[in-house]
């Protein structure tokens, strides 16, 4: 990957970051524009753009690293819980897979999701469900 990826530059030590988790396959560092103090980005060392691109052999370890960061924001910062989120392409400001873990406390001002909620029209949920089930079906099924 070229030096254009800011996360790859952090992983290579070319760009400074406040690293909180440093492991052979995963790194966690503080977001420079946090929702709240302690907002961590967990990234794989291997450059992959999105979650669907993450190699199978890295999936379990990636989720385990995110789980540990979730525990750390509670145990280390006194948060009551955490907000965990990941964008794929749309709203993904850096095209390197990253999972946000932000500490949460009741009354912190963060309200639900960051986008408007909607409802399904009559029959729309069934149609959307059918399309997703078809896309998830094993090949040849």
N, C-alpha and C positions, 0 to 999 in steps of 0.2 A: 504494500500500500504506500502511496506517495505521502509526503509530508503535509498534504492538504487536509487530512483528517486530524482535527484537533485532539481527539481522544487517542489516536495512534501516537501523536506527538507527546501527549502526557505519558503514555505507556513506555515510550522510548526515552523519557527523561528530558525531552527537548522543550517542554512546556511545563511550568510549575503547576502543581495541584496539591491540595491538602488530602493526601492519601490516608485512608482509614483501614483499608483491607488490601493486602499485597500478597497475592498467592501466585503460584505458577500459571494458572489458567484464567484467573479472574482478579479484577482490581475494583476497589470501591473508593471513590473520592467525593469530597464535598462539591455540590453544585455551586457554581459561582453566582448564580441568581436563584437562591433557595426560596421555596415556599415558606419555610421556617428554618431557623438555625438547626443544623444537623441533617439537612436534606442531602442524601447520598445518591450518587449514580453508580450502579454496579455494571461493569462492562466485561466482556470476555477479552482476553489479551489478543486472541486471533481476530483480525478484522472481519466482521460480517455485518452486512447492512441492517438486516431485520431479523426478527425471531424465526420466520420460516427458513432463513438461511443458516441458522445455527446448526452445526453438525450434531448428529445424534449423540456422539460420545461426550459432548459438552453440556447437553441439556440438564441432566440431573445435578451436576456440579454447579451450574449456573443458578438453578432454583435454590439449591442448598445455600449458596453464598448469599442470595437475596434473603432467605429465611434468617440467617445469622445476623445480617444487618438489621432486619426488622426487630430481632431480639435486642440488639445493641442500642437502638434508639430508645427503647423502653428502659432497659437496665442501666444504660450509661447516661441517658439524658433525662430520665424521669418522665418520658412521654407515656400517655395512657395507651397508645396504639400507633399505627402507622398507616399511611396512604401509599399504596404500591401501584405504579402505573408504567405502561410502556406503549410508545407509539411505533407504528410501522409505516414509514413513508410520510403519510399525512401528519403534520404537526411534529415531525421528527426533525428537530433543528440541527442535529449532527447525524449524518448517515453512517453511524456505527451503533450497533445494538446496545441499548442501555436501558436499565430498569431504574426508575425513580423510587426511592424509599424516603418518604418525608415523615418526620415525627408528627403525631397528632395528639391533641389534648382537647377534651370537651370544651366548647366555647372558643376555640382558636380562630374562628371566623371563616374557615374554609367550609363552604356549603356544597355538599354533594359533588356532582360532576361539574366540569367546566363548560358544558354545552347544554342547550335547551333539551328537555325531555319531550317525548311525543307519545302518541298511542297508535295502535294499529287500527286501520279501517276494517270493516266487516270482511272476514275471509282472508285478509292480508297476512295475518300471522301464520295461517296454515300454508299459504303459498310460499312465504319466505322459509318456513320450516321444511317444506318439501324440497325446495332448491338447495338448502344447506345439507339435508340428509343425502341428496343425490351427489353433492360435491364431496361428502365425507365417506361415501360408500367405497369399499375396497374395489380396485380394478376388476372388471369382469363379473361383478356382483349383479 
